[in-house]
Each structure stands twice: as structure tokens, then as C-alpha cells.
Amino acid sequence: MKITFLGAAGEVTGSQHLVETRDRRVLLDCGFFQGRRAESREKNEQFHCRPKDVDAVILSHAHIDHCGNLPGLYKAGFHGTIFCTEATADIAELMLLDSAHIQFEDSKYLSRKLKGKHPPVEPLYTDEHVKATINRMHPLTFGEWHELGEDFKLRFVPAGHILGSAIVELDVLDGTDHKHIVFTGDLGRRGMPLLVDPQPVEGADVLITECLYGGRVHPPAGDIKTQLKEIICETMDKGGRTIIPAFSLGRTQQIVYFLNELFNSGDLCPLPVFVDSPLATRVTKIFRRYDETLDADVQRSLLTDKDVFSFGGLRYVDKQKESAALNERDEPMVIISASGMCENGRVVHHLKHAVSDERNTVILMGYQAPHTLGRRIQERQEFVRIFGREQPLKCRVEQLSGLSAHADATDFKWWFEKSTEKGSFGQAFLVHGEPEHSAALMPLLRNYVDEEIHIPQWGETFEV
């Protein structure tokens, strides 16, 4: 039995890990690599797992760096089954259709820009590939073992990362060799708004774990609501607007939930709030559909508040014309808009109109990948390039990390301890993290692992 690491190995994005036995080839996740356009395209359009020979994909959750290249895999010849949770299947459909739309618009822009200098740039996949991919999804319930064959069993355990996210447990028989493999996907945090806590497992022969923040301790999530209120109100007092780049999936719903609580308690300043992302609006509808799976705080809120994602003064913006009109308004407001790393979507237009005005504030709510506009704003560079033009960065920039949906060092320690109370970990692999965080987590993990700990690099194969 062997595992080959084909993404999120020695880096953060593009989760893709191939498990092979003599009878089966199963892919754990099939995500997009995100970063510089040319490098991203080169990595995303080439598969090294022989898609036609892959029997199944097990999808941990619907973030685009974990599911984003599933239609590309299908286009390249994969016709197996994609196993995931019910909420993940619903969310992945929205995320992948949005991805196809972004690629289509991006290809039109690049083709115009490079006309006469380069052949037309084609999208990596289209809506038709997405629809065919969704038809291959087979949702499974949490907490139950599902037999995919005599030699292969699968169970999903809540990961607490985003709605529907799962820790993957595999029982694999390769001839007479039996292995229990655990893949954390993206491990969530305890005590986060909306989501249930990640659940421990009972040991494993092989552990594949993310380590994005393995060398960090996040500030308490409870402080975020107060910080949001203070920053928004201070910006309003200066006559400015607050721009919050936020991923449509997960982060937007958490921010709206906090603002809803502030509104209900009378602590939110009197100003309009706009969620300017059609995708976020559609994802929020799915959160409402699965509200019975959300955490105990939400269940208590629902006793007196029928919709925790709506309050007076909040408006979900749909049409592009309405979005553009926001930048013509000269009044304090809050705009929550995708994407979270500021690379595309409507938020880029809002940043274009906001970053050079010192009255305004940009609140970054999570990880900003290298070479993204979000990272350049986070670094407070003197000028930032937006739509090909250098803009002076004069606005206030705030980084609020308490809402990170990824486990930090204390969460990892808790999960490792709980997961080894009834059985240890054998081999371990650290993925989905920059080198300093994987190196920082290794000494902590060593206390719970019997065998070697590896930090695999792209393309490396290990016998397990």
C-alpha cells in the first residue's frame, strides 16, 4: 500500500493525495492550487494520478482548494464515484459552478489582453463538466461505516472546519495487509461560532494531517465580535466605509452571525451592511437548510430569532448594477464581499475605490496566500496593483485572526490527545502547511506517534 502526495505537500493549497493498493486507487480531495496565475494554471491543468484509473475520490469538504479541480479530473477521464457528506455535496455544486464562471470570465479577459500574441486562453473546465461531476457525488452520513467493497470501508467524522466538513477514516485491506488511515482534511477549532467542534478518532496506523497553523495560537474567537464593533464604529465616526473581504463559504456566515448578535443586543452602530456576493447569498441559504446541524449557541438563538443570518439594515446584494452603485455612495457602510484573498470577485472593485482613502478600513479575516492582493494589503505595501494600476494604500488595515477555521497548536494538541486515548498513531504525514508551521507541529505530534513523521514534498510516494 502506498500514498503519493500530489498537492498541498510542502505548501498550502491544492489538496490531493493518492492512496493505492493492488486493487484500488483512491484520491483524497482534488483541489485547486491557488497563487500566481501562470503557476496556478500549469499546476491545475496537469494531473499526475492517471484520472482514468482512479476508482473514487473522497472529498473532505467543499473549499475550492480541496474540491476545485474535480471537474478537471472528470474532464481528464475520471468516471468514478465522489464520496462526501450531504452538506458538502450541496455546497460543492455552488462552489464549482462559481469556479467555472470565474474561469470563463478570466479566459475572456486574458484572450482580449493577449490577442495576437498568444492563442486564446480556454477555461480549465465548464458548467457542463461541473454538472457531470455533481452527478458522480454520493453523499454519506456522518458517524457510520460505509462499505465501498470488501477491502475498503469509509467513515466521516465532523471536522468542525466548515459546514459539512469531515475527517476521513479509511479501513483498507491490501491482500493481507490491513491499515486504518485517517485524513483530517482541514481540522477545525473548538468553540467556533456556528459549527460543532471537531471530533476525535480512535488512533490510526497512518495519519495525514493538515498543519496550516501548527506553530501558532489563535486569539480567542470571542474577542472578534467586540473588535468588529470597535473597528466598524471607529471607521463610521471618520465617515469611512469598512470593506471585509470574506470567503463566501463559512467566513461570511460567521461575520453576519456576529453582526446579527450585535444588532440584537443593540451594540451595532447604525449603518447599512451589505453582503455583496451572490455566491455567499446562495451558500447562506444552505446554512439555513442545515441549521439543525449547527452548534448549541445557534440552537439557543433560534428559539428567539428565526433567522440568525438576517437583521435590520442588512442587505444581500445580487445584481452587478447594485454592487457597482455601492461605490457611488458617499456614506459610512460595511461591505462584506468575496473573495477572501482579494484575488477576484466584486471585492476587488470595492478595494479599488477604498484603499487610497485614509477614512476607510479593510479588515482581513484569515490566511492570505503569497502573491495575492490580500497578502500585499496585509503586508501594508506602499502601493498595491489593482486591475493593472498601482494604487496608494492609505486606508487602515486590520488583521483579525480569531475567526480562522483551522486548528492552532492548542487545538492540535487536544485532538491528538483525545484521538490516542484508545489507540496510538503509527506513521504520520504533515500536509497543507508552510514549512515553518509543519516544522513547529512536528515536536508536538511526536508525543502521539509510534513511527516516523514525514513532511512530504510534491510527488513523493511512501509505502505504508
C-alpha positions as CSV (number, residue, x, y, z in Angstrom):
1,M,0.0,0.0,0.0
2,K,1.3,3.4,-0.9
3,I,0.4,7.1,-0.7
4,T,1.6,9.7,-3.2
5,F,1.2,13.4,-2.3
6,L,0.2,15.4,-5.4
7,G,-0.9,18.7,-3.8
8,A,-0.7,20.6,-0.5
9,A,2.6,18.9,0.1
10,G,5.2,21.4,1.3
11,E,2.7,24.1,0.5
12,V,-0.8,25.1,1.5
13,T,-3.2,24.8,-1.4
14,G,-4.2,22.1,-3.9
15,S,-5.1,19.2,-1.6
16,Q,-4.7,15.9,-3.4
17,H,-3.3,12.6,-2.0
18,L,-3.4,9.3,-3.8
19,V,-3.9,6.0,-1.9
20,E,-3.1,2.9,-3.9
21,T,-3.5,-0.8,-3.2
22,R,-3.1,-3.7,-5.6
23,D,-6.8,-3.4,-6.4
24,R,-7.8,0.3,-5.8
25,R,-6.7,3.8,-6.5
26,V,-8.5,6.4,-4.3
27,L,-7.9,10.1,-4.3
28,L,-8.3,12.1,-1.1
29,D,-9.5,15.5,-2.3
30,C,-8.9,17.1,-5.6
31,G,-8.4,20.8,-5.0
32,F,-7.2,23.8,-6.9
33,F,-3.7,25.2,-6.4
34,Q,-4.1,28.9,-5.7
35,G,-1.4,31.5,-6.3
36,R,0.2,33.3,-9.3
37,R,-2.0,32.9,-12.4
38,A,0.6,31.2,-14.6
39,E,1.9,28.9,-11.9
40,S,-1.6,28.0,-10.8
41,R,-2.8,27.2,-14.3
42,E,0.2,25.0,-15.0
43,K,-0.3,23.0,-11.8
44,N,-4.1,22.8,-12.2
45,E,-4.3,21.6,-15.8
46,Q,-1.9,18.7,-15.3
47,F,-2.8,15.6,-13.4
48,H,-0.3,13.0,-12.2
49,C,-2.7,10.5,-10.8
50,R,-3.9,9.0,-14.1
51,P,-7.6,10.1,-13.8
52,K,-8.9,7.3,-15.9
53,D,-7.5,4.8,-13.4
54,V,-8.8,6.5,-10.2
55,D,-11.7,4.4,-8.8
56,A,-13.0,7.0,-6.3
57,V,-12.5,10.4,-4.8
58,I,-13.1,11.0,-1.1
59,L,-13.9,14.7,-0.6
60,S,-13.3,16.1,2.9
61,H,-15.1,19.4,2.3
62,A,-16.1,22.0,-0.3
63,H,-13.4,24.6,0.0
64,I,-12.1,25.3,-3.5
65,D,-8.5,24.2,-2.6
66,H,-10.0,20.8,-1.7
67,C,-12.7,20.3,-4.4
68,G,-11.9,22.8,-7.1
69,N,-10.3,20.5,-9.6
70,L,-12.9,17.7,-9.5
71,P,-14.4,18.8,-12.8
72,G,-11.0,19.0,-14.3
73,L,-10.4,15.4,-13.1
74,Y,-13.7,14.3,-14.8
75,K,-12.7,16.1,-18.0
76,A,-9.4,14.2,-17.9
77,G,-11.2,10.9,-17.8
78,F,-12.2,10.2,-14.2
79,H,-15.6,8.4,-14.1
80,G,-15.6,7.0,-10.6
81,T,-17.7,8.0,-7.5
82,I,-17.1,11.0,-5.3
83,F,-17.9,10.4,-1.7
84,C,-18.7,13.3,0.6
85,T,-21.2,14.4,3.2
86,E,-24.6,15.7,2.3
87,A,-23.9,19.4,3.0
88,T,-20.6,19.1,1.2
89,A,-22.3,17.9,-1.9
90,D,-24.8,20.8,-1.8
91,I,-22.1,23.4,-1.2
92,A,-19.6,21.9,-3.7
93,E,-22.1,22.4,-6.5
94,L,-22.3,26.1,-5.9
95,M,-18.5,26.4,-5.4
96,L,-17.7,24.6,-8.6
97,L,-20.3,26.4,-10.7
98,D,-18.8,29.7,-9.4
99,S,-15.3,28.5,-10.2
100,A,-16.4,27.6,-13.8
101,H,-17.9,31.1,-14.2
102,I,-14.7,32.8,-12.9
103,Q,-12.6,30.8,-15.3
104,F,-14.9,31.7,-18.2
105,E,-14.7,35.4,-17.4
106,D,-10.9,35.2,-16.8
107,S,-10.3,33.5,-20.1
108,K,-12.3,36.2,-22.0
109,Y,-10.2,38.9,-20.3
110,L,-6.9,37.2,-21.0
111,S,-7.8,36.4,-24.6
112,R,-8.6,40.0,-25.2
113,K,-5.4,41.2,-23.5
114,L,-3.2,38.7,-25.3
115,K,-4.9,38.9,-28.7
116,G,-2.4,38.4,-31.4
117,K,0.4,37.4,-29.0
118,H,-1.0,34.2,-27.6
119,P,-3.6,31.5,-28.6
120,P,-7.0,32.0,-26.9
121,V,-7.0,31.0,-23.2
122,E,-9.5,28.3,-22.5
123,P,-11.2,27.7,-19.1
124,L,-9.9,24.5,-17.4
125,Y,-13.5,23.3,-17.3
126,T,-17.0,24.5,-18.0
127,D,-20.5,24.3,-16.4
128,E,-21.1,21.0,-18.3
129,H,-18.1,19.4,-16.6
130,V,-19.3,20.7,-13.2
131,K,-22.8,19.2,-13.7
132,A,-21.3,15.9,-14.8
133,T,-19.1,15.9,-11.7
134,I,-22.0,16.7,-9.3
135,N,-23.9,13.7,-10.8
136,R,-21.0,11.5,-9.6
137,M,-21.3,12.6,-6.0
138,H,-22.6,10.1,-3.5
139,P,-23.4,11.7,-0.1
140,L,-22.9,9.7,3.1
141,T,-24.0,10.3,6.6
142,F,-21.6,11.2,9.5
143,G,-20.6,8.7,12.0
144,E,-21.4,5.4,10.2
145,W,-19.0,3.0,8.5
146,H,-19.9,2.6,4.8
147,E,-18.6,-0.4,2.8
148,L,-17.3,0.5,-0.5
149,G,-16.2,-3.0,-1.1
150,E,-14.8,-6.0,0.9
151,D,-11.4,-4.3,1.0
152,F,-12.5,-0.7,1.7
153,K,-14.6,1.0,4.4
154,L,-15.2,4.7,4.9
155,R,-16.4,6.8,7.8
156,F,-16.9,10.6,8.1
157,V,-16.3,12.3,11.4
158,P,-17.2,16.0,12.0
159,A,-14.1,18.2,11.4
160,G,-15.6,21.5,12.6
161,H,-14.0,23.4,9.8
162,I,-16.9,24.5,7.6
163,L,-20.4,23.2,7.1
164,G,-20.3,19.6,6.1
165,S,-16.5,19.2,6.6
166,A,-15.3,15.8,7.6
167,I,-12.3,13.9,9.0
168,V,-11.9,10.9,6.7
169,E,-11.4,7.4,8.3
170,L,-10.5,4.5,6.0
171,D,-10.2,0.8,6.7
172,V,-8.2,-0.6,3.8
173,L,-7.3,-4.2,3.1
174,D,-4.4,-4.7,0.6
175,G,-4.0,-8.5,0.3
176,T,-3.4,-9.5,3.9
177,D,-2.2,-6.0,4.9
178,H,-4.8,-4.1,6.8
179,K,-4.4,-0.3,7.5
180,H,-6.6,2.2,9.3
181,I,-5.9,5.6,7.7
182,V,-7.1,8.9,9.0
183,F,-7.1,12.1,6.9
184,T,-8.0,15.2,8.8
185,G,-8.9,17.3,5.7
186,D,-8.9,20.7,7.3
187,L,-9.2,20.3,11.1
188,G,-11.4,22.9,12.7
189,R,-11.3,24.6,16.1
190,R,-13.2,24.2,19.3
191,G,-15.7,26.8,20.4
192,M,-16.1,28.5,17.0
193,P,-19.3,30.3,16.0
194,L,-21.9,28.2,14.1
195,L,-20.0,24.9,13.9
196,V,-19.9,21.9,16.1
197,D,-16.4,21.1,17.5
198,P,-14.1,18.7,15.7
199,Q,-14.5,15.1,16.9
200,P,-11.6,12.8,17.8
201,V,-10.9,9.4,16.3
202,E,-9.5,6.3,18.0
203,G,-6.0,6.2,16.7
204,A,-4.8,5.1,13.2
205,D,-2.0,3.2,11.5
206,V,-1.5,6.2,9.2
207,L,-2.3,9.8,10.0
208,I,-2.4,12.5,7.3
209,T,-3.0,15.9,9.0
210,E,-3.0,19.5,7.9
211,C,-0.7,21.8,9.8
212,L,-1.6,25.3,8.4
213,Y,-1.3,26.9,11.9
214,G,0.6,24.3,13.7
215,G,3.1,26.9,15.0
216,R,0.5,29.4,16.1
217,V,-2.0,30.0,18.9
218,H,-5.0,32.0,17.7
219,P,-6.5,34.8,19.7
220,P,-9.9,33.8,21.3
221,A,-12.7,33.8,18.9
222,G,-14.9,35.6,21.4
223,D,-12.9,38.8,21.0
224,I,-13.7,39.1,17.3
225,K,-17.3,40.4,17.9
226,T,-16.0,43.2,20.1
227,Q,-13.2,44.0,17.7
228,L,-15.5,44.1,14.7
229,K,-17.8,46.5,16.6
230,E,-15.0,48.8,17.6
231,I,-13.4,48.9,14.1
232,I,-16.7,49.4,12.3
233,C,-17.8,52.2,14.7
234,E,-14.4,54.0,14.6
235,T,-14.5,53.9,10.8
236,M,-18.0,55.2,10.7
237,D,-17.1,58.1,13.0
238,K,-14.4,59.1,10.4
239,G,-17.0,59.0,7.7
240,G,-15.4,55.9,6.1
241,R,-16.5,52.5,4.9
242,T,-15.4,49.2,6.1
243,I,-14.5,46.6,3.5
244,I,-14.4,43.0,4.7
245,P,-13.0,40.6,2.1
246,A,-14.5,37.3,3.1
247,F,-14.8,33.9,1.6
248,S,-18.4,33.2,0.5
249,L,-18.3,29.9,2.3
250,G,-18.0,29.9,6.1
251,R,-16.3,33.2,6.8
252,T,-19.2,35.4,5.5
253,Q,-21.8,33.5,7.6
254,Q,-19.7,33.8,10.7
255,I,-19.3,37.6,10.3
256,V,-23.0,38.0,9.6
257,Y,-23.8,35.9,12.7
258,F,-21.6,38.1,14.9
259,L,-23.2,41.3,13.5
260,N,-26.6,39.8,14.0
261,E,-25.8,39.2,17.7
262,L,-24.5,42.8,17.9
263,F,-27.7,44.1,16.3
264,N,-29.9,42.0,18.6
265,S,-28.1,43.4,21.7
266,G,-28.2,47.0,20.5
267,D,-24.5,47.3,20.1
268,L,-24.1,47.6,16.3
269,C,-23.6,51.1,15.1
270,P,-26.5,52.5,12.9
271,L,-25.2,52.0,9.4
272,P,-26.1,49.8,6.4
273,V,-24.4,46.4,6.0
274,F,-24.2,44.8,2.5
275,V,-23.3,41.2,1.7
276,D,-22.1,41.7,-1.9
277,S,-21.6,38.2,-3.1
278,P,-24.3,36.2,-5.0
279,L,-22.3,33.0,-4.0
280,A,-22.4,33.9,-0.3
281,T,-26.1,34.5,-0.6
282,R,-26.7,31.1,-2.1
283,V,-24.3,29.4,0.5
284,T,-26.2,31.1,3.3
285,K,-29.4,29.5,2.1
286,I,-27.7,26.1,2.5
287,F,-26.6,27.1,6.1
288,R,-30.3,27.8,6.8
289,R,-31.2,24.4,5.3
290,Y,-28.8,22.6,7.7
291,D,-29.3,24.9,10.7
292,E,-30.2,21.9,12.9
293,T,-26.6,20.7,12.5
294,L,-25.1,23.9,13.8
295,D,-23.8,24.4,17.3
296,A,-25.6,24.8,20.6
297,D,-25.4,28.6,20.6
298,V,-27.2,28.7,17.3
299,Q,-29.9,26.4,18.6
300,R,-30.4,28.7,21.5
301,S,-30.5,31.7,19.3
302,L,-33.1,30.1,17.0
303,L,-35.5,29.9,19.9
304,T,-36.0,33.6,19.7
305,D,-34.5,34.6,16.4
306,K,-35.9,32.7,13.4
307,D,-33.0,33.7,11.1
308,V,-29.5,34.2,12.6
309,F,-28.3,35.4,9.1
310,S,-30.6,38.4,8.8
311,F,-31.1,41.7,10.8
312,G,-32.4,45.2,10.3
313,G,-30.0,47.2,8.0
314,L,-28.5,44.1,6.4
315,R,-29.0,43.6,2.7
316,Y,-27.8,40.8,0.4
317,V,-26.8,42.3,-3.0
318,D,-27.5,40.3,-6.1
319,K,-27.2,42.2,-9.3
320,Q,-23.9,43.7,-10.6
321,K,-25.5,47.1,-11.1
322,E,-26.4,47.2,-7.4
323,S,-22.9,46.3,-6.5
324,A,-21.4,49.0,-8.6
325,A,-23.8,51.5,-7.2
326,L,-22.3,51.0,-3.7
327,N,-19.1,52.7,-4.8
328,E,-21.0,55.8,-5.8
329,R,-22.4,56.3,-2.3
330,D,-20.6,58.7,0.0
331,E,-21.7,57.4,3.4
332,P,-20.4,55.0,6.0
333,M,-21.2,51.4,5.4
334,V,-20.0,47.9,5.8
335,I,-19.4,45.8,2.7
336,I,-18.7,42.0,3.1
337,S,-17.6,40.6,-0.3
338,A,-15.7,37.8,-1.8
339,S,-13.0,36.7,-2.3
340,G,-11.3,36.3,1.0
341,M,-7.8,36.7,-0.6
342,C,-8.9,39.7,-2.7
343,E,-7.9,38.0,-6.0
344,N,-11.2,38.1,-7.9
345,G,-14.9,38.9,-7.4
346,R,-16.7,42.0,-6.5
347,V,-14.5,42.9,-3.6
348,V,-11.7,43.9,-5.9
349,H,-13.8,46.7,-7.3
350,H,-14.7,47.8,-3.7
351,L,-11.0,47.8,-2.8
352,K,-10.1,49.8,-5.9
353,H,-12.4,52.6,-4.6
354,A,-11.4,52.3,-1.0
355,V,-7.7,51.6,-0.4
356,S,-6.5,55.1,-1.2
357,D,-8.8,56.9,1.3
358,E,-7.5,57.0,4.8
359,R,-11.0,57.3,6.2
360,N,-11.7,53.7,5.1
361,T,-10.7,50.4,6.7
362,V,-10.0,47.0,5.2
363,I,-10.5,44.1,7.7
364,L,-8.7,40.9,6.6
365,M,-10.2,37.9,8.4
366,G,-7.9,35.0,7.6
367,Y,-4.9,33.5,5.8
368,Q,-3.6,35.4,2.8
369,A,-1.7,33.3,0.3
370,P,1.7,34.5,-1.1
371,H,1.4,36.7,-4.2
372,T,-2.3,37.5,-3.7
373,L,-3.7,41.1,-3.4
374,G,-4.8,40.2,0.1
375,R,-1.2,39.3,1.1
376,R,0.1,42.6,-0.3
377,I,-2.6,44.6,1.6
378,Q,-1.7,42.5,4.7
379,E,1.9,43.5,4.3
380,R,0.8,47.1,4.1
381,Q,2.8,47.7,0.9
382,E,3.0,51.4,-0.1
383,F,1.3,50.7,-3.4
384,V,-0.9,47.7,-4.4
385,R,-1.7,46.8,-8.0
386,I,-5.5,46.6,-8.7
387,F,-6.8,46.0,-12.3
388,G,-3.3,46.7,-13.6
389,R,-2.9,50.1,-11.9
390,E,-0.8,51.0,-8.8
391,Q,-3.0,52.3,-6.0
392,P,-1.5,54.0,-2.9
393,L,-2.5,52.0,0.2
394,K,-3.6,54.7,2.6
395,C,-6.6,53.1,4.3
396,R,-6.5,51.5,7.7
397,V,-5.7,47.7,7.5
398,E,-6.7,45.4,10.3
399,Q,-6.0,41.7,10.6
400,L,-8.4,39.7,12.7
401,S,-7.2,36.1,13.0
402,G,-9.5,34.8,15.7
403,L,-12.0,33.5,13.2
404,S,-9.6,31.2,11.5
405,A,-11.4,28.0,10.8
406,H,-8.2,26.0,11.1
407,A,-6.9,24.3,14.2
408,D,-4.0,26.0,16.0
409,A,-1.3,24.4,18.2
410,T,-3.6,24.1,21.2
411,D,-6.4,22.5,19.1
412,F,-4.0,20.0,17.5
413,K,-2.7,19.1,21.0
414,W,-6.2,18.5,22.2
415,W,-7.2,16.5,19.2
416,F,-4.0,14.4,19.2
417,E,-4.5,13.6,22.9
418,K,-8.2,12.7,22.6
419,S,-7.6,10.6,19.4
420,T,-4.9,8.5,21.1
421,E,-6.7,7.7,24.3
422,K,-7.8,4.3,22.9
423,G,-5.2,3.8,20.2
424,S,-2.0,5.4,19.0
425,F,-1.0,6.8,15.7
426,G,1.6,4.9,13.6
427,Q,3.1,6.8,10.7
428,A,2.2,10.5,10.3
429,F,2.4,12.9,7.4
430,L,2.1,16.7,7.7
431,V,0.5,18.4,4.8
432,H,-1.3,21.7,3.9
433,G,1.1,24.0,5.7
434,E,4.1,26.2,5.1
435,P,7.5,24.8,6.2
436,E,7.7,26.8,9.5
437,H,4.3,25.5,10.7
438,S,4.9,21.9,9.7
439,A,8.3,22.1,11.5
440,A,6.7,23.6,14.6
441,L,4.0,21.0,14.8
442,M,6.3,18.0,14.4
443,P,7.7,18.0,18.0
444,L,4.2,18.2,19.4
445,L,2.9,15.4,17.2
446,R,5.9,13.2,18.1
447,N,4.4,12.6,21.5
448,Y,1.5,10.7,19.9
449,V,3.2,8.8,17.1
450,D,4.9,5.5,17.3
451,E,6.8,5.6,14.0
452,E,8.2,8.3,11.7
453,I,6.7,11.7,11.0
454,H,7.1,12.9,7.4
455,I,6.7,16.3,5.7
456,P,6.1,15.1,2.2
457,Q,7.0,17.2,-0.8
458,W,5.1,17.3,-4.1
459,G,5.2,13.9,-5.9
460,E,6.7,11.9,-3.1
461,T,5.5,8.4,-2.6
462,F,5.6,6.5,0.7
463,E,5.0,2.8,1.5
464,V,2.7,2.5,4.5
